Amino acid sequence: MKTQILRLDPHDDIISARDKMGWSQTGRILLVWPDRGQVLARQIDLTLIQRHSQKLGAQLALVTHDSNVIYYADLLGIPVYKSIQQRTKQS
């Protein structure tokens, strides 16, 4: 199954992230966090992103080094990878 890689920008919020996800036409979405900035680092943000991916019928995974995002993703059962390459090797 093909994976759509979506890169978040430092200025993205929940609405713009959901819009980006809405353009995806695959069964897997890989959201990539920017290297700098605090983007979608709250539990509610990830919960809403997860619900949106479920509504789209897509599997969700994240690429980030943000410790808050990793922590909340773990609580929600969202897979987190350190790099895009790590994720693609496991497909």
N, C-alpha and C positions, 0 to 999 in steps of 0.2 A: 504494500500500500504506500502511496506517495505521501511525503510529508511536506507541508507548506511551512517555510521558515519565515517568520515575521519578526522584524527588528523593531523594538520599541525605541523611541527617541527620548532624550532627557526631559522634554516638555510634555510627553504623553500623559494623559489621565485615563480614567476608566472608560470614558466615552470614546476617546480616540482609539484606545486599545480594542474595544469591542467593534468599532467600525472596521479596523484592520482585519480582525478575525472574520467579520461578515463577508469579506471579499474572498476568503479561502474556499476552494472547491474540492478540498481533499478530506480524507477521513482522519488526518493527523495534523495537529498544529503545534509547532515549536516556537514559543515566544522567547526572543533573545533580549535580555536586559542590556541597556547601555553600560559602558564601563564606568561612567560617572553619573552622579545624581541619584536622587531617591525617587524611583518610579514605582508606583503600585506596591509599596512596601508594607501596607497594612493588611491584616487578615481579611477585612471586609472586601478589599480590592480583589484579592485572590479568590475569595468565595464567589464574587460576582463574575469574574473571568471564568472560573470553573463552571458555573451554571450556564454561562453563555456558550461555552464549548459543548456542553451536554445538549443544549437546545439546538445547536448546529449539527449534532450527531457526530462530533469529532473528538478524538482522543487528544488530550492536552499534555504537553511537557514544557519545561522551562530550562533556559540556559542563563545562569546568573552566578555571581559570587557574593551577592548581597545576603548577609547572614539573616536578616529579618525575613526576607522572601523565602530563603531556604527553610527556616524554622516553620513559618506558616504553611508553606507548601507541604512539608512533611506531615503536619497536623491534618491537612486536607487530603493527603494521599496523592498529591500531584508529583510525578517524577521530576527530579532536578538533575541537570548535567552541568559539568564545568565548562564544556565547550560543545560546539556544533559537531565537531569531529567525534567526540565521545558518543554522542547520540547516534550519529549515522553508522558507526561501527557496530552498534547493537541491533540495528534493523535487519 
